[in-house]
């Protein structure tokens, strides 16, 4: 009986959806300009206060998602009150922003789940171990970690990539303060640059792709500019790194767990599905990602069911000896929901707060003002370069979402320019990207704000060099 009642409730709700949709889409209300209203001033104060706490996260240890989620709620309450609580316009705008967030959130959730699965299968540990046991000298390791950070970050996020490569640097450098500092800077630049030419490399590029202003294959026009963004400062910094051999390492190579390479292949296939769904079927790419997640779930079920059979055939996980206190069922299976639970929820929730805050400020009218100031007076090229410089101080997610909300009339070349600058501008300062902030914590005492700042003029050469390369090589897109 309860199930029958639930079915009737669902039928009633579904039958009401067309009427609800009609009621939303046929509204004839006029949006108010609240830029000089008390609600507008309150929204600005709420957002700036929240973002101040985000910038101070390293010192306050308050997770960045908490203040922006609160600010998002306060901003939309202020908007609703300004409309008298009777208008349907705020609700319609809020739902529009929620839909944009939902697509990106679900896409990122699948990507993070795959990265967590690869980490649990020890793909990254094995890669790090391989680097440490090949007998490379310090300068070779400097270049190798930079190259790998550049090419791994288009698939994994730049923070995960940077942490992985930093672990190698810390293991090799030991007490070599100068080597660790300059190598961390190199990794941050490479991870940010590598994410700029791939639709999956950064949240900002993903937003641009899903918005539809740049097609999937057009992003790869940024490959050479991205390479130059990293290579120019890396070349100059490499002369400060000695060619001496690192200290001898006694640790043994790390084997991967069963199914690691199959999961890596599934991840690549899932990305291909997302591209196919978007480009060929004209469906949201998140549908392709979730189809790939289903494949990972089924493969995880296979790993769990065949665990004992694999043990009988000789498979042995040496790390299980350190888990003797754990229940056998907990260490034998591959639990996909554990991988989902281990996603970077603070980042995902921070993203929600940013989308709703910036969406609220746009609904009030502030983004239209900013668009007129930047793109109307400065022009698209200078505005996009300035946005990249701004992203060295302000997180590039709200900056890019603000640009997409403004939606200025620009050719593809300009959209690629702002994608490039917003992605690599964060390398100018250690606090300008998630990768830099993460490494300041991981390499505390070696890599600091000031050690990064000393190389900022050199990093700026790469920044402007990449812009010049894009405008020269891709001038047909402007």
C-alpha positions in Angstrom: 0.0 0.0 0.0 2.7 2.6 0.8 4.4 1.8 -2.6 1.0 2.3 -4.4 0.5 5.7 -2.7 4.1 6.7 -3.6 3.4 5.7 -7.3 0.3 7.9 -7.3 2.2 10.8 -5.8 4.9 10.5 -8.5 2.3 10.3 -11.3 0.6 13.5 -9.9 3.9 15.3 -9.7 5.0 14.3 -13.2 1.7 15.3 -14.7 2.0 18.7 -13.1 5.5 19.3 -14.7 4.3 20.6 -18.1 2.0 23.1 -16.4 4.8 24.2 -14.1 7.2 24.6 -17.1 4.5 26.6 -19.0 4.0 28.9 -16.0 7.7 29.6 -15.8 8.4 30.2 -19.5 5.4 32.4 -20.1 6.1 35.0 -17.4 5.9 38.6 -18.7 7.4 40.2 -15.7 10.2 42.8 -16.1 13.5 42.2 -14.3 14.4 45.0 -11.8 17.7 46.8 -11.8 18.9 46.4 -8.2 22.4 47.7 -8.6 21.5 50.9 -6.6 19.1 49.1 -4.3 19.7 48.0 -0.7 19.4 44.4 -1.7 22.2 44.9 -4.3 24.6 46.5 -1.8 23.8 43.8 0.7 24.6 41.1 -1.9 27.9 42.7 -2.8 28.9 42.9 0.9 27.8 39.3 1.5 29.8 38.0 -1.5 33.0 40.1 -0.7 32.9 39.0 2.9 32.5 35.3 2.0 35.3 35.6 -0.5 37.6 37.3 2.0 37.1 34.2 4.2 37.9 32.0 1.2 41.2 33.8 0.6 42.1 33.5 4.3 41.3 29.7 4.4 45.0 28.9 4.9 45.0 30.9 8.1 41.5 30.4 9.5 41.2 26.7 8.5 37.6 27.4 7.6 36.7 25.3 4.5 36.1 27.6 1.6 32.7 26.1 0.8 31.0 27.2 4.0 31.1 31.0 3.6 30.1 31.0 -0.1 27.2 28.6 0.4 25.9 30.9 3.2 26.4 34.0 1.0 24.5 32.3 -1.9 21.5 31.8 0.4 21.6 35.4 1.7 21.9 36.9 -1.8 18.9 35.1 -3.1 16.9 35.9 0.0 17.7 39.6 -0.5 16.6 39.3 -4.2 13.4 37.6 -3.3 12.6 40.3 -0.6 13.4 43.1 -3.1 10.7 41.6 -5.4 8.3 41.5 -2.6 8.3 37.7 -2.3 5.6 37.4 -4.9 7.5 37.4 -8.3 8.4 34.3 -10.1 11.5 35.8 -11.7 14.0 35.1 -8.9 12.8 31.5 -8.7 13.2 31.1 -12.5 16.7 32.6 -12.4 17.7 30.5 -9.4 16.5 27.3 -11.2 18.5 28.2 -14.3 21.7 28.6 -12.2 21.0 25.3 -10.4 20.6 23.5 -13.7 24.0 24.8 -14.9 25.6 23.7 -11.6 23.9 20.3 -11.6 25.4 19.4 -15.0 28.9 20.4 -14.0 28.6 18.9 -10.6 27.6 15.5 -11.9 30.3 15.6 -14.6 33.0 16.4 -12.0 31.7 13.8 -9.6 32.2 11.0 -12.2 35.7 12.3 -13.0 36.7 12.5 -9.3 35.3 9.0 -8.8 37.6 7.6 -11.5 40.6 9.5 -10.2 39.9 8.1 -6.7 39.6 4.6 -8.1 42.9 4.9 -9.9 44.5 6.2 -6.7 43.1 3.3 -4.7 44.4 0.8 -7.3 47.8 2.6 -6.8 48.4 3.8 -10.4 49.8 7.1 -9.1 51.9 5.4 -6.4 53.4 3.1 -9.0 54.2 6.0 -11.3 55.9 7.9 -8.4 57.9 4.8 -7.5 59.0 4.3 -11.1 60.3 7.9 -11.2 62.2 7.5 -8.0 64.0 4.3 -9.1 65.2 5.2 -12.6 68.4 6.9 -11.5 67.6 10.3 -12.9 69.6 13.3 -11.7 67.9 16.4 -10.1 67.6 18.4 -13.3 66.2 15.5 -15.1 63.6 15.0 -12.4 62.8 18.7 -12.5 62.0 18.3 -16.2 60.2 14.9 -15.9 57.9 16.1 -13.1 57.1 19.2 -15.1 56.3 17.2 -18.3 54.2 14.7 -16.5 52.3 17.4 -14.6 51.6 19.0 -17.9 50.2 15.9 -19.5 48.4 14.4 -16.5 46.5 17.5 -15.6 44.3 17.4 -18.7 42.8 14.2 -17.4 43.2 14.5 -13.6 42.6 17.8 -12.0 45.5 20.1 -11.5 45.5 19.8 -7.7 45.7 16.0 -7.7 48.5 16.2 -10.4 50.5 18.7 -8.4 50.2 16.7 -5.2 51.4 13.6 -7.0 54.4 15.2 -8.5 55.3 17.1 -5.3 55.4 13.8 -3.5 58.2 12.8 -5.9 60.1 16.1 -5.4 59.9 15.8 -1.6 61.1 12.2 -1.7 64.0 13.1 -4.0 65.0 16.5 -2.6 64.9 15.6 1.1 66.6 18.6 2.6 67.5 20.5 -0.6 65.4 23.6 0.0 66.2 25.4 -3.2 65.5 22.3 -5.4 62.1 21.7 -3.8 61.0 25.3 -4.0 61.8 25.8 -7.7 60.5 22.3 -8.6 57.2 23.1 -6.9 56.9 26.3 -8.8 57.6 24.3 -12.0 54.9 21.8 -11.1 52.2 24.5 -10.4 52.9 26.2 -13.7 52.9 22.9 -15.7 49.7 21.6 -14.0 47.8 24.9 -14.7 49.1 25.1 -18.3 48.3 21.5 -19.0 44.7 22.0 -17.9 44.2 25.0 -20.2 44.1 23.2 -23.6 41.7 20.4 -22.6 38.0 20.6 -22.0 38.6 18.2 -19.0 41.7 19.9 -17.7 40.1 22.4 -15.4 36.6 23.4 -14.2 36.9 26.6 -16.2 37.5 24.8 -19.5 34.7 22.4 -18.7 32.4 25.3 -18.1 33.3 26.9 -21.4 32.8 23.6 -23.3 29.5 22.8 -21.7 28.3 26.4 -22.4 28.8 25.7 -26.1 30.9 28.8 -26.9 33.9 26.6 -27.9 33.7 23.2 -29.6 35.6 20.2 -28.1 38.4 20.1 -30.7 38.9 23.9 -30.8 40.4 23.8 -27.3 43.5 22.0 -28.7 44.4 25.1 -30.6 45.7 26.2 -27.2 48.2 23.4 -27.0 51.3 25.2 -28.2 50.5 28.4 -26.2 50.0 26.3 -23.1 53.4 24.5 -23.8 55.1 27.9 -24.0 53.4 29.2 -20.9 55.1 26.4 -19.0 58.3 25.9 -21.0 59.6 29.5 -21.0 59.8 29.9 -17.2 60.8 26.2 -16.8 63.8 26.7 -19.1 65.0 29.7 -17.1 64.4 28.0 -13.8 66.2 24.8 -14.8 69.6 26.6 -14.9 69.3 26.9 -11.1 68.9 23.1 -10.6 72.1 21.1 -10.3 72.8 17.9 -12.2 73.8 16.0 -9.1 72.2 12.6 -8.2 69.6 12.5 -5.5 70.3 10.5 -2.3 69.9 6.7 -2.6 66.4 5.5 -2.0 65.8 2.2 -0.2 62.1 1.8 -0.8 60.9 -1.0 -3.1 58.9 -0.4 -6.3 55.1 -0.2 -5.7 52.9 -2.7 -7.6 49.5 -1.7 -8.9 46.4 -3.6 -7.7 44.4 -6.0 -9.8 42.3 -4.2 -12.4 44.2 -0.9 -12.3 44.9 -0.7 -16.0 41.4 -1.8 -16.9 40.0 1.1 -14.9 42.4 3.5 -16.6 41.1 2.2 -20.0 37.5 2.6 -18.8 38.3 6.2 -17.8 39.6 7.0 -21.3 36.6 5.3 -22.8 34.3 7.3 -20.5 35.8 10.6 -21.7 35.3 9.4 -25.3 31.7 8.7 -24.5 31.2 12.2 -23.1 32.7 13.7 -26.3 30.5 11.5 -28.5 27.3 12.3 -26.6 28.0 16.0 -26.9 29.4 16.3 -30.5 27.6 13.5 -32.3 24.3 13.0 -30.4 23.9 16.6 -29.2 23.2 15.4 -25.7 24.7 16.8 -22.5 28.2 15.3 -21.9 27.3 14.4 -18.4 25.1 11.6 -19.8 28.2 10.0 -21.4 30.1 10.4 -18.1 27.4 8.6 -16.1 27.2 5.8 -18.7 30.9 5.4 -18.1 30.3 5.4 -14.3 27.9 2.5 -14.8 30.7 0.6 -16.6 33.0 1.3 -13.6 30.3 0.1 -11.2 29.9 -3.2 -13.2 33.7 -3.7 -13.3 33.9 -3.0 -9.6 31.3 -5.7 -9.1 33.4 -8.1 -11.1 36.5 -7.3 -9.1 34.6 -8.0 -5.9 33.1 -11.3 -7.0 36.3 -12.7 -8.4 38.5 -11.7 -5.5 38.8 -15.1 -3.9 39.3 -16.8 -7.3 42.2 -14.4 -8.0 43.7 -15.2 -4.6 43.6 -18.9 -5.3 45.4 -18.3 -8.6 48.2 -16.5 -6.9 47.1 -12.8 -6.7 48.5 -11.3 -3.5 48.2 -7.7 -2.3 51.2 -6.9 0.0 49.4 -3.9 1.5 46.7 -6.2 3.0 49.2 -7.2 5.6 48.8 -3.7 7.1 45.0 -4.1 7.2 44.8 -7.2 9.4 42.6 -5.4 11.9 40.0 -4.6 9.2 37.1 -7.0 8.5 37.9 -9.3 5.5 34.8 -8.1 3.6 36.1 -4.5 3.9 39.5 -5.2 2.4 38.5 -7.7 -0.3 35.9 -5.7 -2.3 36.1 -2.8 -4.6 33.4 -0.4 -3.3 32.4 2.1 -5.9 30.4 4.2 -3.4 33.5 4.5 -1.3 35.3 6.1 -4.3 32.3 8.5 -4.8 32.3 9.4 -1.1 36.0 10.3 -1.3 35.4 13.0 -3.9 36.6 16.5 -3.1 33.3 17.6 -1.6 34.6 20.9 -0.4 35.5 21.9 -4.0 32.1 20.6 -5.3 30.1 22.5 -2.7 32.3 25.6 -3.1 31.5 25.5 -6.8 27.8 25.5 -5.9 28.2 28.6 -3.8 30.2 30.4 -6.5 27.6 29.6 -9.2 24.7 30.8 -7.1 26.5 33.9 -5.8 27.7 35.0 -9.2 24.3 34.1 -10.7 22.6 36.3 -8.0 25.0 39.2 -8.7 24.3 38.8 -12.4 20.5 38.8 -11.8 20.9 42.0 -9.8 22.7 43.7 -12.7 26.3 43.9 -11.6 27.7 41.6 -14.2 26.2 43.7 -17.0 27.9 46.7 -15.5 31.2 44.9 -15.4 30.8 43.7 -18.9 30.2 47.2 -20.1 33.3 48.4 -18.2 35.6 45.6 -19.4 34.4 44.7 -22.9 32.8 47.9 -23.8 35.6 50.2 -22.8 38.8 48.1 -22.7 37.9 45.9 -25.6 37.9 42.1 -25.7 41.6 41.5 -25.9 42.7 43.7 -23.0 39.7 42.6 -21.0 40.6 39.0 -21.4 44.2 39.6 -20.5 43.1 41.5 -17.4 40.8 38.7 -16.4 43.8 36.3 -16.4 45.8 38.7 -14.1 42.7 38.9 -11.8 42.7 35.1 -11.6 46.1 35.2 -9.9 44.4 36.7 -6.9 40.7 35.6 -7.2 39.9 31.9 -7.9 39.4 31.4 -11.6 36.1 29.6 -11.1 34.0 32.7 -10.2 35.9 34.8 -12.7 35.1 32.4 -15.6 31.5 31.9 -14.5 31.1 35.7 -14.4 32.4 36.0 -17.9 30.1 33.2 -19.1 27.2 34.9 -17.4 28.1 38.3 -19.1 28.3 36.3 -22.4 29.9 39.2 -24.4 29.8 39.0 -28.1 33.3 37.5 -29.0 34.8 35.3 -31.7 36.1 31.9 -30.8 39.6 33.2 -30.7 38.7 35.6 -27.9 36.8 32.8 -26.0 40.0 30.7 -26.3 42.0 33.7 -25.1 40.0 34.1 -21.9 40.1 30.3 -21.4 43.9 30.4 -21.6 44.4 33.4 -19.4 41.9 32.3 -16.7 43.6 28.9 -16.6 47.2 30.0 -16.5 46.9 33.4 -14.8 46.7 31.6 -11.4 50.4 30.5 -11.8 51.6 34.1 -11.3 51.1 33.8 -7.5 51.1 30.7 -5.3 47.6 31.6 -4.0 46.3 31.9 -7.5 45.4 28.3 -8.0 44.3 25.2 -6.1 47.6 23.5 -7.1 49.7 26.3 -5.6 47.7 26.4 -2.3 47.9 22.6 -2.0 51.6 22.6 -2.5 52.2 25.3 0.1 50.7 22.9 2.6 52.4 19.8 1.3 55.9 21.4 1.0 55.5 23.6 4.0 58.8 25.4 4.8 60.2 24.8 1.4 57.6 26.2 -1.0 56.1 29.5 0.2 54.3 32.6 -1.1 57.6 34.6 -1.2 59.6 31.8 -2.9 57.0 31.8 -5.7 56.8 35.6 -5.8 60.6 35.8 -6.6 59.9 34.0 -9.8 56.8 35.9 -10.8 58.5 38.1 -13.4 59.8 34.9 -15.1 56.3 33.3 -14.9 54.9 36.5 -16.4 57.2 36.0 -19.5 55.5 32.7 -20.0 52.0 34.2 -19.5 52.5 36.9 -22.1 54.4 34.6 -24.4 51.5 32.2 -24.5 49.1 35.1 -25.3 51.3 36.2 -28.1 51.6 32.7 -29.5 47.8 32.2 -29.4 47.1 35.5 -31.2 49.8 34.7 -33.8 49.1 31.0 -34.4 45.3 31.2 -34.1 44.7 34.6 -35.7 42.2 33.1 -38.1 39.9 32.5 -35.2 39.7 36.2 -34.2 
